Amino acid sequence: MGIYDKWKKDIESKIDRYTKDEKIKEKIPAIVKRCPKCNNLTLQFDPKTGRIYCTSCGFEEFIKTVK
């Protein structure tokens, strides 16, 4: 799971940069929409729970949420 831990850290840093000036986090940057497991553009994001999941392969990861 080392690849996914590195991916999660990278995603969280990109989201931190993206939300630094914006308080609303309804959308994630397009750069993070590619699934690290199947490499498809099928990632979905739930801003209430901080859940990122792939509709194609079932990959799921939770990230911190900004309040």
mmCIF file of the N, C-alpha and C atoms, coordinates in Angstrom:
data_MODEL
# 
_entry.id   MODEL 
# 
loop_
_atom_site.group_PDB 
_atom_site.id 
_atom_site.type_symbol 
_atom_site.label_atom_id 
_atom_site.label_alt_id 
_atom_site.label_comp_id 
_atom_site.label_asym_id 
_atom_site.label_entity_id 
_atom_site.label_seq_id 
_atom_site.pdbx_PDB_ins_code 
_atom_site.Cartn_x 
_atom_site.Cartn_y 
_atom_site.Cartn_z 
_atom_site.occupancy 
_atom_site.B_iso_or_equiv 
_atom_site.pdbx_formal_charge 
_atom_site.auth_seq_id 
_atom_site.auth_comp_id 
_atom_site.auth_asym_id 
_atom_site.auth_atom_id 
_atom_site.pdbx_PDB_model_num 
ATOM 1   N N  . MET A 1 1  ? 0.814   -1.207 0.000   1.00 0.00 ? 1  MET A N  1 
ATOM 2   C CA . MET A 1 1  ? 0.000   0.000  0.000   1.00 0.00 ? 1  MET A CA 1 
ATOM 3   C C  . MET A 1 1  ? 0.851   1.262  0.000   1.00 0.00 ? 1  MET A C  1 
ATOM 4   N N  . GLY A 1 2  ? 2.156   1.153  -0.226  1.00 0.00 ? 2  GLY A N  1 
ATOM 5   C CA . GLY A 1 2  ? 3.024   2.314  -0.244  1.00 0.00 ? 2  GLY A CA 1 
ATOM 6   C C  . GLY A 1 2  ? 2.675   3.295  -1.353  1.00 0.00 ? 2  GLY A C  1 
ATOM 7   N N  . ILE A 1 3  ? 2.269   2.775  -2.510  1.00 0.00 ? 3  ILE A N  1 
ATOM 8   C CA . ILE A 1 3  ? 1.896   3.641  -3.631  1.00 0.00 ? 3  ILE A CA 1 
ATOM 9   C C  . ILE A 1 3  ? 0.678   4.470  -3.267  1.00 0.00 ? 3  ILE A C  1 
ATOM 10  N N  . TYR A 1 4  ? -0.290  3.857  -2.609  1.00 0.00 ? 4  TYR A N  1 
ATOM 11  C CA . TYR A 1 4  ? -1.510  4.579  -2.263  1.00 0.00 ? 4  TYR A CA 1 
ATOM 12  C C  . TYR A 1 4  ? -1.262  5.618  -1.173  1.00 0.00 ? 4  TYR A C  1 
ATOM 13  N N  . ASP A 1 5  ? -0.366  5.316  -0.234  1.00 0.00 ? 5  ASP A N  1 
ATOM 14  C CA . ASP A 1 5  ? -0.030  6.302  0.792   1.00 0.00 ? 5  ASP A CA 1 
ATOM 15  C C  . ASP A 1 5  ? 0.643   7.519  0.164   1.00 0.00 ? 5  ASP A C  1 
ATOM 16  N N  . LYS A 1 6  ? 1.548   7.269  -0.786  1.00 0.00 ? 6  LYS A N  1 
ATOM 17  C CA . LYS A 1 6  ? 2.209   8.368  -1.486  1.00 0.00 ? 6  LYS A CA 1 
ATOM 18  C C  . LYS A 1 6  ? 1.189   9.160  -2.301  1.00 0.00 ? 6  LYS A C  1 
ATOM 19  N N  . TRP A 1 7  ? 0.277   8.447  -2.964  1.00 0.00 ? 7  TRP A N  1 
ATOM 20  C CA . TRP A 1 7  ? -0.765  9.088  -3.756  1.00 0.00 ? 7  TRP A CA 1 
ATOM 21  C C  . TRP A 1 7  ? -1.652  9.953  -2.862  1.00 0.00 ? 7  TRP A C  1 
ATOM 22  N N  . LYS A 1 8  ? -2.050  9.410  -1.700  1.00 0.00 ? 8  LYS A N  1 
ATOM 23  C CA . LYS A 1 8  ? -2.929  10.149 -0.782  1.00 0.00 ? 8  LYS A CA 1 
ATOM 24  C C  . LYS A 1 8  ? -2.235  11.427 -0.292  1.00 0.00 ? 8  LYS A C  1 
ATOM 25  N N  . LYS A 1 9  ? -0.956  11.334 0.049   1.00 0.00 ? 9  LYS A N  1 
ATOM 26  C CA . LYS A 1 9  ? -0.219  12.509 0.512   1.00 0.00 ? 9  LYS A CA 1 
ATOM 27  C C  . LYS A 1 9  ? -0.135  13.556 -0.594  1.00 0.00 ? 9  LYS A C  1 
ATOM 28  N N  . ASP A 1 10 ? 0.113   13.105 -1.815  1.00 0.00 ? 10 ASP A N  1 
ATOM 29  C CA . ASP A 1 10 ? 0.186   14.014 -2.963  1.00 0.00 ? 10 ASP A CA 1 
ATOM 30  C C  . ASP A 1 10 ? -1.165  14.688 -3.211  1.00 0.00 ? 10 ASP A C  1 
ATOM 31  N N  . ILE A 1 11 ? -2.240  13.917 -3.142  1.00 0.00 ? 11 ILE A N  1 
ATOM 32  C CA . ILE A 1 11 ? -3.586  14.458 -3.361  1.00 0.00 ? 11 ILE A CA 1 
ATOM 33  C C  . ILE A 1 11 ? -3.933  15.483 -2.288  1.00 0.00 ? 11 ILE A C  1 
ATOM 34  N N  . GLU A 1 12 ? -3.634  15.156 -1.025  1.00 0.00 ? 12 GLU A N  1 
ATOM 35  C CA . GLU A 1 12 ? -3.944  16.093 0.050   1.00 0.00 ? 12 GLU A CA 1 
ATOM 36  C C  . GLU A 1 12 ? -3.166  17.397 -0.093  1.00 0.00 ? 12 GLU A C  1 
ATOM 37  N N  . SER A 1 13 ? -1.921  17.317 -0.546  1.00 0.00 ? 13 SER A N  1 
ATOM 38  C CA . SER A 1 13 ? -1.159  18.554 -0.727  1.00 0.00 ? 13 SER A CA 1 
ATOM 39  C C  . SER A 1 13 ? -1.739  19.382 -1.874  1.00 0.00 ? 13 SER A C  1 
ATOM 40  N N  . LYS A 1 14 ? -2.197  18.726 -2.944  1.00 0.00 ? 14 LYS A N  1 
ATOM 41  C CA . LYS A 1 14 ? -2.807  19.450 -4.060  1.00 0.00 ? 14 LYS A CA 1 
ATOM 42  C C  . LYS A 1 14 ? -4.126  20.081 -3.631  1.00 0.00 ? 14 LYS A C  1 
ATOM 43  N N  . ILE A 1 15 ? -4.904  19.372 -2.831  1.00 0.00 ? 15 ILE A N  1 
ATOM 44  C CA . ILE A 1 15 ? -6.184  19.916 -2.364  1.00 0.00 ? 15 ILE A CA 1 
ATOM 45  C C  . ILE A 1 15 ? -5.949  21.062 -1.395  1.00 0.00 ? 15 ILE A C  1 
ATOM 46  N N  . ASP A 1 16 ? -4.925  20.949 -0.548  1.00 0.00 ? 16 ASP A N  1 
ATOM 47  C CA . ASP A 1 16 ? -4.591  22.056 0.352   1.00 0.00 ? 16 ASP A CA 1 
ATOM 48  C C  . ASP A 1 16 ? -4.241  23.310 -0.437  1.00 0.00 ? 16 ASP A C  1 
ATOM 49  N N  . ARG A 1 17 ? -3.450  23.148 -1.485  1.00 0.00 ? 17 ARG A N  1 
ATOM 50  C CA . ARG A 1 17 ? -3.108  24.301 -2.324  1.00 0.00 ? 17 ARG A CA 1 
ATOM 51  C C  . ARG A 1 17 ? -4.339  24.844 -3.036  1.00 0.00 ? 17 ARG A C  1 
ATOM 52  N N  . TYR A 1 18 ? -5.201  23.954 -3.474  1.00 0.00 ? 18 TYR A N  1 
ATOM 53  C CA . TYR A 1 18 ? -6.404  24.357 -4.205  1.00 0.00 ? 18 TYR A CA 1 
ATOM 54  C C  . TYR A 1 18 ? -7.380  25.100 -3.301  1.00 0.00 ? 18 TYR A C  1 
ATOM 55  N N  . THR A 1 19 ? -7.516  24.671 -2.052  1.00 0.00 ? 19 THR A N  1 
ATOM 56  C CA . THR A 1 19 ? -8.489  25.265 -1.139  1.00 0.00 ? 19 THR A CA 1 
ATOM 57  C C  . THR A 1 19 ? -7.888  26.343 -0.250  1.00 0.00 ? 19 THR A C  1 
ATOM 58  N N  . LYS A 1 20 ? -6.642  26.684 -0.461  1.00 0.00 ? 20 LYS A N  1 
ATOM 59  C CA . LYS A 1 20 ? -6.005  27.691 0.379   1.00 0.00 ? 20 LYS A CA 1 
ATOM 60  C C  . LYS A 1 20 ? -6.747  29.020 0.313   1.00 0.00 ? 20 LYS A C  1 
ATOM 61  N N  . ASP A 1 21 ? -7.129  29.431 -0.893  1.00 0.00 ? 21 ASP A N  1 
ATOM 62  C CA . ASP A 1 21 ? -7.827  30.692 -1.070  1.00 0.00 ? 21 ASP A CA 1 
ATOM 63  C C  . ASP A 1 21 ? -9.336  30.525 -1.113  1.00 0.00 ? 21 ASP A C  1 
ATOM 64  N N  . GLU A 1 22 ? -9.805  29.297 -1.318  1.00 0.00 ? 22 GLU A N  1 
ATOM 65  C CA . GLU A 1 22 ? -11.232 29.049 -1.415  1.00 0.00 ? 22 GLU A CA 1 
ATOM 66  C C  . GLU A 1 22 ? -11.700 28.238 -0.210  1.00 0.00 ? 22 GLU A C  1 
ATOM 67  N N  . LYS A 1 23 ? -12.807 28.629 0.368   1.00 0.00 ? 23 LYS A N  1 
ATOM 68  C CA . LYS A 1 23 ? -13.331 27.911 1.528   1.00 0.00 ? 23 LYS A CA 1 
ATOM 69  C C  . LYS A 1 23 ? -14.248 26.766 1.116   1.00 0.00 ? 23 LYS A C  1 
ATOM 70  N N  . ILE A 1 24 ? -14.821 26.840 -0.074  1.00 0.00 ? 24 ILE A N  1 
ATOM 71  C CA . ILE A 1 24 ? -15.737 25.806 -0.537  1.00 0.00 ? 24 ILE A CA 1 
ATOM 72  C C  . ILE A 1 24 ? -14.946 24.738 -1.283  1.00 0.00 ? 24 ILE A C  1 
ATOM 73  N N  . LYS A 1 25 ? -15.193 23.494 -0.939  1.00 0.00 ? 25 LYS A N  1 
ATOM 74  C CA . LYS A 1 25 ? -14.460 22.401 -1.553  1.00 0.00 ? 25 LYS A CA 1 
ATOM 75  C C  . LYS A 1 25 ? -15.436 21.417 -2.205  1.00 0.00 ? 25 LYS A C  1 
ATOM 76  N N  . GLU A 1 26 ? -16.332 21.924 -3.010  1.00 0.00 ? 26 GLU A N  1 
ATOM 77  C CA . GLU A 1 26 ? -17.320 21.079 -3.680  1.00 0.00 ? 26 GLU A CA 1 
ATOM 78  C C  . GLU A 1 26 ? -16.716 20.323 -4.852  1.00 0.00 ? 26 GLU A C  1 
ATOM 79  N N  . LYS A 1 27 ? -15.703 20.898 -5.468  1.00 0.00 ? 27 LYS A N  1 
ATOM 80  C CA . LYS A 1 27 ? -15.056 20.259 -6.601  1.00 0.00 ? 27 LYS A CA 1 
ATOM 81  C C  . LYS A 1 27 ? -13.583 20.077 -6.287  1.00 0.00 ? 27 LYS A C  1 
ATOM 82  N N  . ILE A 1 28 ? -12.983 19.063 -6.875  1.00 0.00 ? 28 ILE A N  1 
ATOM 83  C CA . ILE A 1 28 ? -11.552 18.882 -6.722  1.00 0.00 ? 28 ILE A CA 1 
ATOM 84  C C  . ILE A 1 28 ? -10.900 19.238 -8.047  1.00 0.00 ? 28 ILE A C  1 
ATOM 85  N N  . PRO A 1 29 ? -9.660  19.623 -8.031  1.00 0.00 ? 29 PRO A N  1 
ATOM 86  C CA . PRO A 1 29 ? -8.995  19.986 -9.281  1.00 0.00 ? 29 PRO A CA 1 
ATOM 87  C C  . PRO A 1 29 ? -9.006  18.823 -10.275 1.00 0.00 ? 29 PRO A C  1 
ATOM 88  N N  . ALA A 1 30 ? -9.035  19.132 -11.544 1.00 0.00 ? 30 ALA A N  1 
ATOM 89  C CA . ALA A 1 30 ? -9.084  18.102 -12.576 1.00 0.00 ? 30 ALA A CA 1 
ATOM 90  C C  . ALA A 1 30 ? -7.871  17.187 -12.529 1.00 0.00 ? 30 ALA A C  1 
ATOM 91  N N  . ILE A 1 31 ? -6.763  17.671 -12.016 1.00 0.00 ? 31 ILE A N  1 
ATOM 92  C CA . ILE A 1 31 ? -5.540  16.893 -11.978 1.00 0.00 ? 31 ILE A CA 1 
ATOM 93  C C  . ILE A 1 31 ? -5.664  15.670 -11.060 1.00 0.00 ? 31 ILE A C  1 
ATOM 94  N N  . VAL A 1 32 ? -6.602  15.684 -10.115 1.00 0.00 ? 32 VAL A N  1 
ATOM 95  C CA . VAL A 1 32 ? -6.752  14.565 -9.193  1.00 0.00 ? 32 VAL A CA 1 
ATOM 96  C C  . VAL A 1 32 ? -7.869  13.606 -9.581  1.00 0.00 ? 32 VAL A C  1 
ATOM 97  N N  . LYS A 1 33 ? -8.453  13.747 -10.721 1.00 0.00 ? 33 LYS A N  1 
ATOM 98  C CA . LYS A 1 33 ? -9.579  12.904 -11.089 1.00 0.00 ? 33 LYS A CA 1 
ATOM 99  C C  . LYS A 1 33 ? -9.166  11.584 -11.737 1.00 0.00 ? 33 LYS A C  1 
ATOM 100 N N  . ARG A 1 34 ? -7.886  11.343 -11.924 1.00 0.00 ? 34 ARG A N  1 
ATOM 101 C CA . ARG A 1 34 ? -7.417  10.086 -12.510 1.00 0.00 ? 34 ARG A CA 1 
ATOM 102 C C  . ARG A 1 34 ? -7.158  9.080  -11.386 1.00 0.00 ? 34 ARG A C  1 
ATOM 103 N N  . CYS A 1 35 ? -7.749  7.905  -11.501 1.00 0.00 ? 35 CYS A N  1 
ATOM 104 C CA . CYS A 1 35 ? -7.620  6.859  -10.484 1.00 0.00 ? 35 CYS A CA 1 
ATOM 105 C C  . CYS A 1 35 ? -6.201  6.292  -10.471 1.00 0.00 ? 35 CYS A C  1 
ATOM 106 N N  . PRO A 1 36 ? -5.591  6.159  -9.275  1.00 0.00 ? 36 PRO A N  1 
ATOM 107 C CA . PRO A 1 36 ? -4.232  5.611  -9.219  1.00 0.00 ? 36 PRO A CA 1 
ATOM 108 C C  . PRO A 1 36 ? -4.191  4.097  -9.439  1.00 0.00 ? 36 PRO A C  1 
ATOM 109 N N  . LYS A 1 37 ? -5.332  3.450  -9.284  1.00 0.00 ? 37 LYS A N  1 
ATOM 110 C CA . LYS A 1 37 ? -5.371  1.989  -9.425  1.00 0.00 ? 37 LYS A CA 1 
ATOM 111 C C  . LYS A 1 37 ? -5.594  1.553  -10.876 1.00 0.00 ? 37 LYS A C  1 
ATOM 112 N N  . CYS A 1 38 ? -6.623  2.106  -11.530 1.00 0.00 ? 38 CYS A N  1 
ATOM 113 C CA . CYS A 1 38 ? -6.943  1.684  -12.897 1.00 0.00 ? 38 CYS A CA 1 
ATOM 114 C C  . CYS A 1 38 ? -6.573  2.741  -13.934 1.00 0.00 ? 38 CYS A C  1 
ATOM 115 N N  . ASN A 1 39 ? -6.169  3.925  -13.480 1.00 0.00 ? 39 ASN A N  1 
ATOM 116 C CA . ASN A 1 39 ? -5.718  5.026  -14.342 1.00 0.00 ? 39 ASN A CA 1 
ATOM 117 C C  . ASN A 1 39 ? -6.824  5.581  -15.246 1.00 0.00 ? 39 ASN A C  1 
ATOM 118 N N  . ASN A 1 40 ? -8.085  5.340  -14.900 1.00 0.00 ? 40 ASN A N  1 
ATOM 119 C CA . ASN A 1 40 ? -9.211  5.907  -15.643 1.00 0.00 ? 40 ASN A CA 1 
ATOM 120 C C  . ASN A 1 40 ? -9.602  7.252  -15.040 1.00 0.00 ? 40 ASN A C  1 
ATOM 121 N N  . LEU A 1 41 ? -10.328 8.039  -15.798 1.00 0.00 ? 41 LEU A N  1 
ATOM 122 C CA . LEU A 1 41 ? -10.821 9.335  -15.308 1.00 0.00 ? 41 LEU A CA 1 
ATOM 123 C C  . LEU A 1 41 ? -12.194 9.153  -14.659 1.00 0.00 ? 41 LEU A C  1 
ATOM 124 N N  . THR A 1 42 ? -12.284 8.264  -13.697 1.00 0.00 ? 42 THR A N  1 
ATOM 125 C CA . THR A 1 42 ? -13.576 7.917  -13.112 1.00 0.00 ? 42 THR A CA 1 
ATOM 126 C C  . THR A 1 42 ? -13.634 8.173  -11.612 1.00 0.00 ? 42 THR A C  1 
ATOM 127 N N  . LEU A 1 43 ? -12.772 9.021  -11.081 1.00 0.00 ? 43 LEU A N  1 
ATOM 128 C CA . LEU A 1 43 ? -12.825 9.325  -9.655  1.00 0.00 ? 43 LEU A CA 1 
ATOM 129 C C  . LEU A 1 43 ? -13.967 10.283 -9.361  1.00 0.00 ? 43 LEU A C  1 
ATOM 130 N N  . GLN A 1 44 ? -14.660 10.002 -8.273  1.00 0.00 ? 44 GLN A N  1 
ATOM 131 C CA . GLN A 1 44 ? -15.729 10.873 -7.783  1.00 0.00 ? 44 GLN A CA 1 
ATOM 132 C C  . GLN A 1 44 ? -15.331 11.332 -6.391  1.00 0.00 ? 44 GLN A C  1 
ATOM 133 N N  . PHE A 1 45 ? -15.847 12.484 -5.971  1.00 0.00 ? 45 PHE A N  1 
ATOM 134 C CA . PHE A 1 45 ? -15.493 13.052 -4.679  1.00 0.00 ? 45 PHE A CA 1 
ATOM 135 C C  . PHE A 1 45 ? -16.750 13.440 -3.921  1.00 0.00 ? 45 PHE A C  1 
ATOM 136 N N  . ASP A 1 46 ? -16.821 13.026 -2.659  1.00 0.00 ? 46 ASP A N  1 
ATOM 137 C CA . ASP A 1 46 ? -17.918 13.411 -1.781  1.00 0.00 ? 46 ASP A CA 1 
ATOM 138 C C  . ASP A 1 46 ? -17.366 14.421 -0.776  1.00 0.00 ? 46 ASP A C  1 
ATOM 139 N N  . PRO A 1 47 ? -17.687 15.716 -0.921  1.00 0.00 ? 47 PRO A N  1 
ATOM 140 C CA . PRO A 1 47 ? -17.088 16.735 -0.056  1.00 0.00 ? 47 PRO A CA 1 
ATOM 141 C C  . PRO A 1 47 ? -17.534 16.655 1.403   1.00 0.00 ? 47 PRO A C  1 
ATOM 142 N N  . LYS A 1 48 ? -18.673 16.049 1.676   1.00 0.00 ? 48 LYS A N  1 
ATOM 143 C CA . LYS A 1 48 ? -19.160 15.969 3.058   1.00 0.00 ? 48 LYS A CA 1 
ATOM 144 C C  . LYS A 1 48 ? -18.353 14.967 3.877   1.00 0.00 ? 48 LYS A C  1 
ATOM 145 N N  . THR A 1 49 ? -17.969 13.864 3.269   1.00 0.00 ? 49 THR A N  1 
ATOM 146 C CA . THR A 1 49 ? -17.241 12.824 3.992   1.00 0.00 ? 49 THR A CA 1 
ATOM 147 C C  . THR A 1 49 ? -15.751 12.805 3.672   1.00 0.00 ? 49 THR A C  1 
ATOM 148 N N  . GLY A 1 50 ? -15.344 13.486 2.601   1.00 0.00 ? 50 GLY A N  1 
ATOM 149 C CA . GLY A 1 50 ? -13.949 13.462 2.191   1.00 0.00 ? 50 GLY A CA 1 
ATOM 150 C C  . GLY A 1 50 ? -13.578 12.173 1.488   1.00 0.00 ? 50 GLY A C  1 
ATOM 151 N N  . ARG A 1 51 ? -14.555 11.497 0.933   1.00 0.00 ? 51 ARG A N  1 
ATOM 152 C CA . ARG A 1 51 ? -14.353 10.199 0.283   1.00 0.00 ? 51 ARG A CA 1 
ATOM 153 C C  . ARG A 1 51 ? -14.075 10.389 -1.206  1.00 0.00 ? 51 ARG A C  1 
ATOM 154 N N  . ILE A 1 52 ? -12.997 9.791  -1.667  1.00 0.00 ? 52 ILE A N  1 
ATOM 155 C CA . ILE A 1 52 ? -12.687 9.740  -3.091  1.00 0.00 ? 52 ILE A CA 1 
ATOM 156 C C  . ILE A 1 52 ? -12.841 8.289  -3.505  1.00 0.00 ? 52 ILE A C  1 
ATOM 157 N N  . TYR A 1 53 ? -13.630 8.029  -4.534  1.00 0.00 ? 53 TYR A N  1 
ATOM 158 C CA . TYR A 1 53 ? -13.844 6.654  -4.968  1.00 0.00 ? 53 TYR A CA 1 
ATOM 159 C C  . TYR A 1 53 ? -13.906 6.572  -6.486  1.00 0.00 ? 53 TYR A C  1 
ATOM 160 N N  . CYS A 1 54 ? -13.531 5.420  -6.994  1.00 0.00 ? 54 CYS A N  1 
ATOM 161 C CA . CYS A 1 54 ? -13.523 5.179  -8.435  1.00 0.00 ? 54 CYS A CA 1 
ATOM 162 C C  . CYS A 1 54 ? -14.764 4.377  -8.798  1.00 0.00 ? 54 CYS A C  1 
ATOM 163 N N  . THR A 1 55 ? -15.501 4.851  -9.781  1.00 0.00 ? 55 THR A N  1 
ATOM 164 C CA . THR A 1 55 ? -16.711 4.153  -10.208 1.00 0.00 ? 55 THR A CA 1 
ATOM 165 C C  . THR A 1 55 ? -16.392 2.984  -11.132 1.00 0.00 ? 55 THR A C  1 
ATOM 166 N N  . SER A 1 56 ? -15.156 2.893  -11.568 1.00 0.00 ? 56 SER A N  1 
ATOM 167 C CA . SER A 1 56 ? -14.777 1.826  -12.483 1.00 0.00 ? 56 SER A CA 1 
ATOM 168 C C  . SER A 1 56 ? -14.233 0.596  -11.750 1.00 0.00 ? 56 SER A C  1 
ATOM 169 N N  . CYS A 1 57 ? -13.236 0.803  -10.884 1.00 0.00 ? 57 CYS A N  1 
ATOM 170 C CA . CYS A 1 57 ? -12.576 -0.349 -10.247 1.00 0.00 ? 57 CYS A CA 1 
ATOM 171 C C  . CYS A 1 57 ? -12.898 -0.504 -8.764  1.00 0.00 ? 57 CYS A C  1 
ATOM 172 N N  . GLY A 1 58 ? -13.530 0.501  -8.148  1.00 0.00 ? 58 GLY A N  1 
ATOM 173 C CA . GLY A 1 58 ? -13.894 0.399  -6.739  1.00 0.00 ? 58 GLY A CA 1 
ATOM 174 C C  . GLY A 1 58 ? -12.853 0.954  -5.781  1.00 0.00 ? 58 GLY A C  1 
ATOM 175 N N  . PHE A 1 59 ? -11.801 1.569  -6.278  1.00 0.00 ? 59 PHE A N  1 
ATOM 176 C CA . PHE A 1 59 ? -10.791 2.194  -5.416  1.00 0.00 ? 59 PHE A CA 1 
ATOM 177 C C  . PHE A 1 59 ? -11.476 3.222  -4.520  1.00 0.00 ? 59 PHE A C  1 
ATOM 178 N N  . GLU A 1 60 ? -11.063 3.252  -3.245  1.00 0.00 ? 60 GLU A N  1 
ATOM 179 C CA . GLU A 1 60 ? -11.672 4.183  -2.290  1.00 0.00 ? 60 GLU A CA 1 
ATOM 180 C C  . GLU A 1 60 ? -10.602 4.693  -1.341  1.00 0.00 ? 60 GLU A C  1 
ATOM 181 N N  . GLU A 1 61 ? -10.644 5.976  -1.063  1.00 0.00 ? 61 GLU A N  1 
ATOM 182 C CA . GLU A 1 61 ? -9.714  6.595  -0.135  1.00 0.00 ? 61 GLU A CA 1 
ATOM 183 C C  . GLU A 1 61 ? -10.423 7.753  0.548   1.00 0.00 ? 61 GLU A C  1 
ATOM 184 N N  . PHE A 1 62 ? -10.090 7.975  1.813   1.00 0.00 ? 62 PHE A N  1 
ATOM 185 C CA . PHE A 1 62 ? -10.659 9.092  2.551   1.00 0.00 ? 62 PHE A CA 1 
ATOM 186 C C  . PHE A 1 62 ? -9.555  10.110 2.804   1.00 0.00 ? 62 PHE A C  1 
ATOM 187 N N  . ILE A 1 63 ? -9.881  11.385 2.610   1.00 0.00 ? 63 ILE A N  1 
ATOM 188 C CA . ILE A 1 63 ? -8.933  12.462 2.850   1.00 0.00 ? 63 ILE A CA 1 
ATOM 189 C C  . ILE A 1 63 ? -9.521  13.408 3.886   1.00 0.00 ? 63 ILE A C  1 
ATOM 190 N N  . LYS A 1 64 ? -8.669  14.238 4.441   1.00 0.00 ? 64 LYS A N  1 
ATOM 191 C CA . LYS A 1 64 ? -9.153  15.186 5.441   1.00 0.00 ? 64 LYS A CA 1 
ATOM 192 C C  . LYS A 1 64 ? -10.073 16.205 4.785   1.00 0.00 ? 64 LYS A C  1 
ATOM 193 N N  . THR A 1 65 ? -11.011 16.711 5.554   1.00 0.00 ? 65 THR A N  1 
ATOM 194 C CA . THR A 1 65 ? -11.945 17.701 5.034   1.00 0.00 ? 65 THR A CA 1 
ATOM 195 C C  . THR A 1 65 ? -11.634 19.062 5.642   1.00 0.00 ? 65 THR A C  1 
ATOM 196 N N  . VAL A 1 66 ? -11.912 20.100 4.897   1.00 0.00 ? 66 VAL A N  1 
ATOM 197 C CA . VAL A 1 66 ? -11.703 21.471 5.362   1.00 0.00 ? 66 VAL A CA 1 
ATOM 198 C C  . VAL A 1 66 ? -13.038 22.026 5.799   1.00 0.00 ? 66 VAL A C  1 
ATOM 199 N N  . LYS A 1 67 ? -13.081 22.571 6.994   1.00 0.00 ? 67 LYS A N  1 
ATOM 200 C CA . LYS A 1 67 ? -14.340 23.115 7.512   1.00 0.00 ? 67 LYS A CA 1 
ATOM 201 C C  . LYS A 1 67 ? -14.358 24.612 7.385   1.00 0.00 ? 67 LYS A C  1 
# 
